[in-house]
Amino acid sequence: MKLVASLTSPYARKIRVALAEKGLPFTLEVDIPWLPETAVPSYNPLGKVPALVADDGEVWYDSPVIALYLETLGGAPLLPAERLASLPVRQTEALADGITDAAVAAFLEGNRPPEKQDQAGIERQLTKIHRGLAALEERLVQRKGFGGASINIADIAVGCMLGYLDFRFGHLHWRSTHPNLAAWAADLLARPSFTDTAPPPA
Ligand SMILES: N[C@@H](CCC(=O)N[C@@H](CS)C(=O)NCC(=O)O)C(=O)O
């Protein structure tokens, strides 16, 4: 099994953490989809990482689909097998991934030359991040979709999203505005699966 990923992608990190938590062996093919010489479109027509090449040759994307595929391979379960019970977990995963989408969009826009940046667009994405974090804190208080005693895919998605905020949006200081999330994330982000996959220094 081969994972095509960049080392800074929070979505790819989600799958690297999931593979580590499940104890599934894989090879990592590092590819940066923004470079002209990238081979990512040969795996995923959308040109995005992560993409997972299964042992039978099938290629899976995007990260929620890869996570579902990994459940079929065994290892520690990261999603309840029962469909209805899996929905709150997948909802929390989708919320975390959506915050990541907003953060990536804001980062890319903020990387354009200053005169070309759409400030209203950046603000719109930042609002999604703030609303999303508030909703996540609420779900955490209600224990809705989070793993509790054993880690699940929602925990992993939230951890990778928070790690991305640390990586690109340290100035947002999400820990001081979301103390419950901060207390919960401290243990999660200290797990070897997370420390081993931290993005390289910028
Ligand atoms: N929904 C996708 C998002 C994947 C994604 O946007 N990956 C970024 C890297 S962080 C990418 O490959 N971007 C390249 C591009 O948009 O052309 C997933 O969960 O896998």
The ligand as an SDF file (V2000), in Angstrom:
LIG
                    3D

 20 19  0  0  0  0  0  0  0  0999 V2000
  -11.0010   17.0900    0.6570 N   0  0  0  0  0  0  0  0  0  0  0  0
   -9.6440   16.6800    0.3500 C   0  0  0  0  0  0  0  0  0  0  0  0
   -8.7270   17.9000    0.3890 C   0  0  0  0  0  0  0  0  0  0  0  0
   -7.3300   17.5780   -0.1310 C   0  0  0  0  0  0  0  0  0  0  0  0
   -6.5460   18.8580   -0.4310 C   0  0  0  0  0  0  0  0  0  0  0  0
   -7.1100   19.9410   -0.6460 O   0  0  0  0  0  0  0  0  0  0  0  0
   -5.2170   18.7200   -0.4300 N   0  0  0  0  0  0  0  0  0  0  0  0
   -4.3640   19.8560   -0.7460 C   0  0  0  0  0  0  0  0  0  0  0  0
   -3.0850   19.8140    0.0910 C   0  0  0  0  0  0  0  0  0  0  0  0
   -3.3410   20.4510    1.6930 S   0  0  0  0  0  0  0  0  0  0  0  0
   -3.9160   19.7580   -2.1950 C   0  0  0  0  0  0  0  0  0  0  0  0
   -3.4680   18.7050   -2.6010 O   0  0  0  0  0  0  0  0  0  0  0  0
   -4.0310   20.8470   -2.9540 N   0  0  0  0  0  0  0  0  0  0  0  0
   -3.5780   20.9070   -4.2870 C   0  0  0  0  0  0  0  0  0  0  0  0
   -4.5400   21.6200   -5.1850 C   0  0  0  0  0  0  0  0  0  0  0  0
   -5.6100   22.0770   -4.7020 O   0  0  0  0  0  0  0  0  0  0  0  0
   -4.2610   21.7260   -6.3900 O   0  0  0  0  0  0  0  0  0  0  0  0
   -9.2060   15.5820    1.3360 C   0  0  0  0  0  0  0  0  0  0  0  0
   -9.7790   15.5240    2.4390 O   0  0  0  0  0  0  0  0  0  0  0  0
   -8.3370   14.7620    0.9890 O   0  0  0  0  0  0  0  0  0  0  0  0
  1  2  1  0
  2  3  1  0
  2 18  1  0
  3  4  1  0
  4  5  1  0
  5  6  2  0
  5  7  1  0
  7  8  1  0
  8  9  1  0
  8 11  1  0
  9 10  1  0
 11 12  2  0
 11 13  1  0
 13 14  1  0
 14 15  1  0
 15 16  2  0
 15 17  1  0
 18 19  2  0
 18 20  1  0
M  END
$$$$
